[in-house]
Every structure is written in C-alpha cells, then in structure tokens.
Amino acid sequence: MGGTATGVDWLSFYSLNVLGGFSYLFAVILSFSLGAMINFLLNKFITFKDQTPQIIAQIGVYSLICLVSLLCSVMLMYVLIEWVRLRPMPARIVTTGILLFFNFIVHKFITFNQQTYLRFPKVEIRP
C-alpha cells in the first residue's frame, strides 16, 4: 500500500517541480501531504486493518509523526540538492528511501497500534 502513496507523492512532486516549474521545497511539501493522506487511509483500512475507535486521536498522532517526517524530508532534500547537487527527482527518491523504514516502523508500532490509544476517550465517527 505504501507503494501507491509513494507513487502519488513522486508523481505529484514531478508534476509540480519538473512540469509545473514550482520550487522543489513547495513541491515536496505538497506531494508529501497528498501521499500522507492516501497512506493513512490505505494503512488504516488495508495494511493494518486497524479498528481503533479513537480515530481523532489516531489522526493527531499520525499527523504529528508525518510532520516530523516532512521536516526530515525537506532538510534531506535541501542537503541533497544544494550541497550534494542531485537533481530534484533523484533527491526525492533518495529521501523517500532513507525515511521509508522509519515511517513504516513508527506507524506500525505507534499510529496503528491499539495499545497507543487506551488512555484516549473513545470518539467514534460513523458513516
């Protein structure tokens, strides 16, 4: 499922930066955000089949972890493009690879672990 979110991230980044001419920093922030939204839904309902009823708390935890990951992505992109002199798309691919395992492990053991939410009040959202 992460492959789908990564594909959206990379395609969005390429479209914004290479085709659209937007700065790589703007492109990475927007593409990361799109990928993160898709990743949450796919991980919650398909990868981890998560049934945590505290979805508001879960979205908060997920968002906080994603914010940390986004900051790391932006810093790595800056270093790879400005110092190492990689082109933006290869830098995005390298950055994704570096953060992939961190993100998966943290989301598996924190975001989509029901034990994380035992102290949170149960607020259910019904369709």
CNS distance restraints for C-alpha pairs under 8 A (distance, minus, plus):
assign (resid   1 and name CA) (resid   5 and name CA) 6.83 0.50 0.50
assign (resid   1 and name CA) (resid  39 and name CA) 7.23 0.50 0.50
assign (resid   1 and name CA) (resid  42 and name CA) 6.08 0.50 0.50
assign (resid   1 and name CA) (resid  43 and name CA) 6.92 0.50 0.50
assign (resid   1 and name CA) (resid  46 and name CA) 7.74 0.50 0.50
assign (resid   1 and name CA) (resid  47 and name CA) 6.67 0.50 0.50
assign (resid   2 and name CA) (resid   6 and name CA) 5.97 0.50 0.50
assign (resid   2 and name CA) (resid  39 and name CA) 6.26 0.50 0.50
assign (resid   2 and name CA) (resid  42 and name CA) 7.88 0.50 0.50
assign (resid   2 and name CA) (resid  43 and name CA) 7.87 0.50 0.50
assign (resid   3 and name CA) (resid   7 and name CA) 5.95 0.50 0.50
assign (resid   4 and name CA) (resid   8 and name CA) 6.33 0.50 0.50
assign (resid   4 and name CA) (resid  39 and name CA) 7.84 0.50 0.50
assign (resid   5 and name CA) (resid   9 and name CA) 6.15 0.50 0.50
assign (resid   5 and name CA) (resid  34 and name CA) 7.97 0.50 0.50
assign (resid   5 and name CA) (resid  35 and name CA) 4.62 0.50 0.50
assign (resid   5 and name CA) (resid  36 and name CA) 6.92 0.50 0.50
assign (resid   5 and name CA) (resid  38 and name CA) 5.65 0.50 0.50
assign (resid   5 and name CA) (resid  39 and name CA) 5.25 0.50 0.50
assign (resid   6 and name CA) (resid  10 and name CA) 6.04 0.50 0.50
assign (resid   6 and name CA) (resid  35 and name CA) 6.17 0.50 0.50
assign (resid   7 and name CA) (resid  11 and name CA) 5.90 0.50 0.50
assign (resid   7 and name CA) (resid  35 and name CA) 7.92 0.50 0.50
assign (resid   8 and name CA) (resid  12 and name CA) 5.87 0.50 0.50
assign (resid   8 and name CA) (resid  31 and name CA) 7.36 0.50 0.50
assign (resid   8 and name CA) (resid  34 and name CA) 7.12 0.50 0.50
assign (resid   8 and name CA) (resid  35 and name CA) 5.65 0.50 0.50
assign (resid   9 and name CA) (resid  13 and name CA) 6.02 0.50 0.50
assign (resid   9 and name CA) (resid  31 and name CA) 4.66 0.50 0.50
assign (resid   9 and name CA) (resid  32 and name CA) 5.56 0.50 0.50
assign (resid   9 and name CA) (resid  33 and name CA) 7.96 0.50 0.50
assign (resid   9 and name CA) (resid  34 and name CA) 6.47 0.50 0.50
assign (resid   9 and name CA) (resid  35 and name CA) 4.78 0.50 0.50
assign (resid  10 and name CA) (resid  14 and name CA) 6.01 0.50 0.50
assign (resid  10 and name CA) (resid  31 and name CA) 7.04 0.50 0.50
assign (resid  10 and name CA) (resid  89 and name CA) 7.92 0.50 0.50
assign (resid  10 and name CA) (resid  92 and name CA) 7.47 0.50 0.50
assign (resid  10 and name CA) (resid  93 and name CA) 7.73 0.50 0.50
assign (resid  11 and name CA) (resid  15 and name CA) 6.00 0.50 0.50
assign (resid  11 and name CA) (resid  31 and name CA) 8.00 0.50 0.50
assign (resid  12 and name CA) (resid  16 and name CA) 6.02 0.50 0.50
assign (resid  12 and name CA) (resid  27 and name CA) 7.55 0.50 0.50
assign (resid  12 and name CA) (resid  30 and name CA) 7.84 0.50 0.50
assign (resid  12 and name CA) (resid  31 and name CA) 5.13 0.50 0.50
assign (resid  13 and name CA) (resid  17 and name CA) 5.83 0.50 0.50
assign (resid  13 and name CA) (resid  18 and name CA) 7.84 0.50 0.50
assign (resid  13 and name CA) (resid  24 and name CA) 7.78 0.50 0.50
assign (resid  13 and name CA) (resid  27 and name CA) 5.21 0.50 0.50
assign (resid  13 and name CA) (resid  28 and name CA) 5.95 0.50 0.50
assign (resid  13 and name CA) (resid  30 and name CA) 7.69 0.50 0.50
assign (resid  13 and name CA) (resid  31 and name CA) 5.23 0.50 0.50
assign (resid  13 and name CA) (resid  89 and name CA) 7.73 0.50 0.50
assign (resid  14 and name CA) (resid  18 and name CA) 5.22 0.50 0.50
assign (resid  14 and name CA) (resid  19 and name CA) 6.65 0.50 0.50
assign (resid  14 and name CA) (resid  89 and name CA) 6.70 0.50 0.50
assign (resid  15 and name CA) (resid  19 and name CA) 4.90 0.50 0.50
assign (resid  15 and name CA) (resid  20 and name CA) 5.88 0.50 0.50
assign (resid  16 and name CA) (resid  20 and name CA) 4.56 0.50 0.50
assign (resid  16 and name CA) (resid  21 and name CA) 6.32 0.50 0.50
assign (resid  16 and name CA) (resid  22 and name CA) 5.58 0.50 0.50
assign (resid  16 and name CA) (resid  27 and name CA) 5.55 0.50 0.50
assign (resid  17 and name CA) (resid  21 and name CA) 4.92 0.50 0.50
assign (resid  17 and name CA) (resid  22 and name CA) 4.72 0.50 0.50
assign (resid  17 and name CA) (resid  23 and name CA) 5.96 0.50 0.50
assign (resid  17 and name CA) (resid  24 and name CA) 5.68 0.50 0.50
assign (resid  17 and name CA) (resid  27 and name CA) 5.76 0.50 0.50
assign (resid  17 and name CA) (resid  88 and name CA) 7.91 0.50 0.50
assign (resid  18 and name CA) (resid  22 and name CA) 7.54 0.50 0.50
assign (resid  22 and name CA) (resid  26 and name CA) 6.63 0.50 0.50
assign (resid  22 and name CA) (resid  27 and name CA) 6.34 0.50 0.50
assign (resid  23 and name CA) (resid  27 and name CA) 6.15 0.50 0.50
assign (resid  24 and name CA) (resid  28 and name CA) 5.92 0.50 0.50
assign (resid  24 and name CA) (resid  88 and name CA) 6.47 0.50 0.50
assign (resid  25 and name CA) (resid  29 and name CA) 6.32 0.50 0.50
assign (resid  25 and name CA) (resid  74 and name CA) 6.62 0.50 0.50
assign (resid  25 and name CA) (resid  77 and name CA) 7.80 0.50 0.50
assign (resid  25 and name CA) (resid  78 and name CA) 7.88 0.50 0.50
assign (resid  26 and name CA) (resid  30 and name CA) 6.32 0.50 0.50
assign (resid  27 and name CA) (resid  31 and name CA) 5.88 0.50 0.50
assign (resid  28 and name CA) (resid  32 and name CA) 5.67 0.50 0.50
assign (resid  28 and name CA) (resid  73 and name CA) 7.82 0.50 0.50
assign (resid  28 and name CA) (resid  74 and name CA) 7.04 0.50 0.50
assign (resid  28 and name CA) (resid  92 and name CA) 7.84 0.50 0.50
assign (resid  29 and name CA) (resid  33 and name CA) 6.18 0.50 0.50
assign (resid  29 and name CA) (resid  70 and name CA) 7.09 0.50 0.50
assign (resid  29 and name CA) (resid  74 and name CA) 7.53 0.50 0.50
assign (resid  30 and name CA) (resid  34 and name CA) 6.35 0.50 0.50
assign (resid  31 and name CA) (resid  35 and name CA) 6.16 0.50 0.50
assign (resid  32 and name CA) (resid  36 and name CA) 5.97 0.50 0.50
assign (resid  32 and name CA) (resid  70 and name CA) 6.97 0.50 0.50
assign (resid  33 and name CA) (resid  37 and name CA) 6.32 0.50 0.50
assign (resid  34 and name CA) (resid  38 and name CA) 6.51 0.50 0.50
assign (resid  35 and name CA) (resid  39 and name CA) 5.93 0.50 0.50
assign (resid  36 and name CA) (resid  40 and name CA) 6.11 0.50 0.50
assign (resid  36 and name CA) (resid  66 and name CA) 7.18 0.50 0.50
assign (resid  37 and name CA) (resid  41 and name CA) 6.63 0.50 0.50
assign (resid  38 and name CA) (resid  42 and name CA) 6.19 0.50 0.50
assign (resid  39 and name CA) (resid  43 and name CA) 5.84 0.50 0.50
assign (resid  40 and name CA) (resid  44 and name CA) 5.89 0.50 0.50
assign (resid  40 and name CA) (resid  62 and name CA) 7.65 0.50 0.50
assign (resid  41 and name CA) (resid  45 and name CA) 6.08 0.50 0.50
assign (resid  41 and name CA) (resid  46 and name CA) 7.93 0.50 0.50
assign (resid  42 and name CA) (resid  46 and name CA) 5.31 0.50 0.50
assign (resid  42 and name CA) (resid  47 and name CA) 6.40 0.50 0.50
assign (resid  43 and name CA) (resid  47 and name CA) 4.57 0.50 0.50
assign (resid  43 and name CA) (resid  48 and name CA) 5.62 0.50 0.50
assign (resid  43 and name CA) (resid  49 and name CA) 7.28 0.50 0.50
assign (resid  43 and name CA) (resid  50 and name CA) 7.90 0.50 0.50
assign (resid  44 and name CA) (resid  48 and name CA) 5.73 0.50 0.50
assign (resid  44 and name CA) (resid  49 and name CA) 5.68 0.50 0.50
assign (resid  44 and name CA) (resid  50 and name CA) 5.05 0.50 0.50
assign (resid  44 and name CA) (resid  51 and name CA) 7.91 0.50 0.50
assign (resid  44 and name CA) (resid 112 and name CA) 6.88 0.50 0.50
assign (resid  45 and name CA) (resid  49 and name CA) 4.68 0.50 0.50
assign (resid  45 and name CA) (resid  50 and name CA) 6.00 0.50 0.50
assign (resid  46 and name CA) (resid  50 and name CA) 8.00 0.50 0.50
assign (resid  48 and name CA) (resid 108 and name CA) 7.68 0.50 0.50
assign (resid  48 and name CA) (resid 112 and name CA) 6.81 0.50 0.50
assign (resid  50 and name CA) (resid 112 and name CA) 6.23 0.50 0.50
assign (resid  50 and name CA) (resid 113 and name CA) 7.87 0.50 0.50
assign (resid  50 and name CA) (resid 114 and name CA) 7.85 0.50 0.50
assign (resid  51 and name CA) (resid 114 and name CA) 7.91 0.50 0.50
assign (resid  52 and name CA) (resid  58 and name CA) 7.91 0.50 0.50
assign (resid  52 and name CA) (resid 112 and name CA) 7.81 0.50 0.50
assign (resid  52 and name CA) (resid 114 and name CA) 5.81 0.50 0.50
assign (resid  52 and name CA) (resid 117 and name CA) 7.67 0.50 0.50
assign (resid  53 and name CA) (resid 122 and name CA) 6.01 0.50 0.50
assign (resid  53 and name CA) (resid 123 and name CA) 6.45 0.50 0.50
assign (resid  53 and name CA) (resid 124 and name CA) 5.38 0.50 0.50
assign (resid  53 and name CA) (resid 125 and name CA) 7.94 0.50 0.50
assign (resid  54 and name CA) (resid  58 and name CA) 6.19 0.50 0.50
assign (resid  54 and name CA) (resid 117 and name CA) 6.83 0.50 0.50
assign (resid  54 and name CA) (resid 120 and name CA) 6.93 0.50 0.50
assign (resid  54 and name CA) (resid 121 and name CA) 6.94 0.50 0.50
assign (resid  54 and name CA) (resid 122 and name CA) 5.05 0.50 0.50
assign (resid  54 and name CA) (resid 123 and name CA) 5.32 0.50 0.50
assign (resid  54 and name CA) (resid 124 and name CA) 6.29 0.50 0.50
assign (resid  55 and name CA) (resid  59 and name CA) 5.99 0.50 0.50
assign (resid  55 and name CA) (resid 123 and name CA) 7.11 0.50 0.50
assign (resid  55 and name CA) (resid 124 and name CA) 6.86 0.50 0.50
assign (resid  55 and name CA) (resid 125 and name CA) 7.48 0.50 0.50
assign (resid  56 and name CA) (resid  60 and name CA) 6.30 0.50 0.50
assign (resid  56 and name CA) (resid 123 and name CA) 7.13 0.50 0.50
assign (resid  57 and name CA) (resid  61 and name CA) 6.21 0.50 0.50
assign (resid  57 and name CA) (resid 117 and name CA) 7.44 0.50 0.50
assign (resid  57 and name CA) (resid 120 and name CA) 7.11 0.50 0.50
assign (resid  58 and name CA) (resid  62 and name CA) 5.99 0.50 0.50
assign (resid  58 and name CA) (resid 111 and name CA) 6.20 0.50 0.50
assign (resid  58 and name CA) (resid 112 and name CA) 7.69 0.50 0.50
assign (resid  58 and name CA) (resid 117 and name CA) 7.64 0.50 0.50
assign (resid  59 and name CA) (resid  63 and name CA) 5.90 0.50 0.50
assign (resid  60 and name CA) (resid  64 and name CA) 6.19 0.50 0.50
assign (resid  61 and name CA) (resid  65 and name CA) 6.30 0.50 0.50
assign (resid  61 and name CA) (resid 111 and name CA) 6.16 0.50 0.50
assign (resid  62 and name CA) (resid  66 and name CA) 6.06 0.50 0.50
assign (resid  62 and name CA) (resid 107 and name CA) 7.37 0.50 0.50
assign (resid  62 and name CA) (resid 111 and name CA) 5.75 0.50 0.50
assign (resid  63 and name CA) (resid  67 and name CA) 6.02 0.50 0.50
assign (resid  64 and name CA) (resid  68 and name CA) 6.48 0.50 0.50
assign (resid  65 and name CA) (resid  69 and name CA) 6.27 0.50 0.50
assign (resid  65 and name CA) (resid 106 and name CA) 7.87 0.50 0.50
assign (resid  66 and name CA) (resid  70 and name CA) 5.89 0.50 0.50
assign (resid  67 and name CA) (resid  71 and name CA) 6.19 0.50 0.50
assign (resid  68 and name CA) (resid  72 and name CA) 6.30 0.50 0.50
assign (resid  69 and name CA) (resid  73 and name CA) 6.07 0.50 0.50
assign (resid  69 and name CA) (resid  99 and name CA) 7.30 0.50 0.50
assign (resid  69 and name CA) (resid 103 and name CA) 7.37 0.50 0.50
assign (resid  70 and name CA) (resid  74 and name CA) 6.12 0.50 0.50
assign (resid  71 and name CA) (resid  75 and name CA) 6.20 0.50 0.50
assign (resid  72 and name CA) (resid  76 and name CA) 6.01 0.50 0.50
assign (resid  73 and name CA) (resid  77 and name CA) 5.95 0.50 0.50
assign (resid  73 and name CA) (resid  95 and name CA) 6.14 0.50 0.50
assign (resid  73 and name CA) (resid  96 and name CA) 7.63 0.50 0.50
assign (resid  73 and name CA) (resid  99 and name CA) 7.68 0.50 0.50
assign (resid  74 and name CA) (resid  78 and name CA) 6.15 0.50 0.50
assign (resid  75 and name CA) (resid  79 and name CA) 6.27 0.50 0.50
assign (resid  76 and name CA) (resid  80 and name CA) 6.00 0.50 0.50
assign (resid  76 and name CA) (resid  95 and name CA) 6.24 0.50 0.50
assign (resid  77 and name CA) (resid  81 and name CA) 5.93 0.50 0.50
assign (resid  77 and name CA) (resid  88 and name CA) 7.61 0.50 0.50
assign (resid  77 and name CA) (resid  91 and name CA) 5.96 0.50 0.50
assign (resid  77 and name CA) (resid  92 and name CA) 6.59 0.50 0.50
assign (resid  77 and name CA) (resid  95 and name CA) 6.63 0.50 0.50
assign (resid  78 and name CA) (resid  82 and name CA) 5.60 0.50 0.50
assign (resid  78 and name CA) (resid  83 and name CA) 7.55 0.50 0.50
assign (resid  79 and name CA) (resid  83 and name CA) 5.16 0.50 0.50
assign (resid  79 and name CA) (resid  84 and name CA) 6.46 0.50 0.50
assign (resid  80 and name CA) (resid  84 and name CA) 4.77 0.50 0.50
assign (resid  80 and name CA) (resid  85 and name CA) 6.06 0.50 0.50
assign (resid  80 and name CA) (resid  86 and name CA) 5.68 0.50 0.50
assign (resid  80 and name CA) (resid  91 and name CA) 5.84 0.50 0.50
assign (resid  81 and name CA) (resid  85 and name CA) 4.60 0.50 0.50
assign (resid  81 and name CA) (resid  86 and name CA) 4.81 0.50 0.50
assign (resid  81 and name CA) (resid  87 and name CA) 6.11 0.50 0.50
assign (resid  81 and name CA) (resid  88 and name CA) 6.35 0.50 0.50
assign (resid  81 and name CA) (resid  91 and name CA) 6.57 0.50 0.50
assign (resid  82 and name CA) (resid  86 and name CA) 7.74 0.50 0.50
assign (resid  86 and name CA) (resid  90 and name CA) 6.55 0.50 0.50
assign (resid  86 and name CA) (resid  91 and name CA) 5.81 0.50 0.50
assign (resid  87 and name CA) (resid  91 and name CA) 6.16 0.50 0.50
assign (resid  88 and name CA) (resid  92 and name CA) 6.12 0.50 0.50
assign (resid  89 and name CA) (resid  93 and name CA) 6.35 0.50 0.50
assign (resid  90 and name CA) (resid  94 and name CA) 6.22 0.50 0.50
assign (resid  91 and name CA) (resid  95 and name CA) 6.02 0.50 0.50
assign (resid  92 and name CA) (resid  96 and name CA) 6.12 0.50 0.50
assign (resid  93 and name CA) (resid  97 and name CA) 6.28 0.50 0.50
assign (resid  94 and name CA) (resid  98 and name CA) 6.23 0.50 0.50
assign (resid  95 and name CA) (resid  99 and name CA) 6.31 0.50 0.50
assign (resid  96 and name CA) (resid 100 and name CA) 5.77 0.50 0.50
assign (resid  97 and name CA) (resid 101 and name CA) 7.77 0.50 0.50
assign (resid  99 and name CA) (resid 103 and name CA) 6.12 0.50 0.50
assign (resid 100 and name CA) (resid 104 and name CA) 6.24 0.50 0.50
assign (resid 101 and name CA) (resid 105 and name CA) 6.06 0.50 0.50
assign (resid 102 and name CA) (resid 106 and name CA) 6.08 0.50 0.50
assign (resid 103 and name CA) (resid 107 and name CA) 5.99 0.50 0.50
assign (resid 104 and name CA) (resid 108 and name CA) 5.93 0.50 0.50
assign (resid 105 and name CA) (resid 109 and name CA) 6.08 0.50 0.50
assign (resid 106 and name CA) (resid 110 and name CA) 5.58 0.50 0.50
assign (resid 106 and name CA) (resid 111 and name CA) 6.96 0.50 0.50
assign (resid 107 and name CA) (resid 111 and name CA) 4.53 0.50 0.50
assign (resid 107 and name CA) (resid 112 and name CA) 5.87 0.50 0.50
assign (resid 107 and name CA) (resid 113 and name CA) 8.00 0.50 0.50
assign (resid 108 and name CA) (resid 112 and name CA) 5.36 0.50 0.50
assign (resid 108 and name CA) (resid 113 and name CA) 6.45 0.50 0.50
assign (resid 109 and name CA) (resid 113 and name CA) 5.43 0.50 0.50
assign (resid 110 and name CA) (resid 116 and name CA) 6.03 0.50 0.50
assign (resid 111 and name CA) (resid 116 and name CA) 7.26 0.50 0.50
assign (resid 113 and name CA) (resid 117 and name CA) 7.76 0.50 0.50
assign (resid 114 and name CA) (resid 118 and name CA) 6.97 0.50 0.50
